[in-house]
Every structure is written in structure tokens, then in C-alpha cells.
């Protein structure tokens, strides 16, 4: 899942990106209201973390612009714990409100709660044969067994599950999982695929993650294909 954080405080913004990325999310960061408004409207995000006090235009203006075109969940942040600010934010369309300073664990819990409410246009559970993925609980299972995945492995598997049956190139995987341009001289994707395959396929009879030579990788059931 991809989140947008709009926060002008450099240390806090960097901290949120680091913490949320380590929790398995893809995160973009904007440091001004104008930049954040553009990204929020033009980008494809599952949730917005929005600070109230921003240079250029404030968070309320960003929220009002977003609500005219998007229905994604919005969690507002502010250093002011005033009732009027909370009321204004909620009346403008915010889904939740968190006052600074806050514990990261609380922020993460609120984000997960917002995603769980079903305000997303994307489903929260995926399945292929005996492999299942719970996007909210961040849990992968196969044949009733819990799969211990790293944050990046979970992100890689979730992308493959969402696009199951479609071949994804190394470039697509690198851009969407690692948020980076793919360099042809690196084997980052191959290594990640190999590690993921060792967890979701190697212990089981039917293989679901396949290599399509010269094209990329696909997650699908192929009972007659031993690859």
C-alpha cells in the first residue's frame, strides 16, 4: 500500500517515512502544501497523513482540494490540540485527527484502523489457491501456515498477488516495491524473488511464483508446469 505524508518538519517527516517504510508501506513525502496537494490529487495513494501547519497553503486547504476529487482516508496531524481545529478538520472531511507529539505506535494503529474501515477502493484480502494475504493485518499464509516475511518481501508478494496472472517486469517490481529506477546491472529483484520463492513455494508441492524468461515474473497456478 502507498501512503502520502505531507509534513514540513524535516526531522518528523523523515522519521515518518522511515518508520512507515519499515512497516511495509511505500511512502512519498511532500514538505509544502502546494506540493502535497498536487501529489495527493494526481497520485494513486491508499491513505494521506496530512499536517495542518504547512508553508504555502495549510492542511485544511489541501484537504478541501483532495475531497473534491478523492475518497481516500485522511489522518490529520497538528501541534495544536484545540477543539476548533479538530472540528474543522473533521468537518472538512478528515477521517481521524492526531495531535503532536504522538507515539509512532499510535500513528500506525490509527492508520491500520482507517484502512480497516473499508474506505479503500482496493480489497484488503487476496488469495491464490492455498496462499492468502491479509493487507491490513500484514499477514501471509499458505496451507494454513504463517509465512514469516520481511517488509519488502510482503510488499513484493502483495504486488504480485494484486496483479496475479500478469507478468511483471524487473523494472516494474523495482519501481513499485523499492520506489527506485531499475539499474540493469543489479540483481536486487532476482535476489528478492529467490528469497520470496524459498518461503512461499519451496516448502510446498504446487509452485505459484514463476519466471517468464526475458519478461519477468508472474504469480499464478500452473499445475502442469514444474518451474
Secondary structure, 3 states (H helix, E strand, C coil): CEEEEECCCHHHHHHHHHHHHHCCCEEEEECCHHHHHHHHHHCCCCEEEEECCCCCCCHHHHHHHHHCCCCCEEEEEECCCCHHHHHHHHHHCCCEEEECCCCHHHHHHHHHHHHHCCCCCCCCEEEECCEEEECCCCEEEECCEEECCCHHHHHHHHHHHHCCCCCECHHHHHHHHCCCCCCCCCCHHHHHHHHHHHHHCCCCCCCCEEEECCCEEEECCCCCCCC
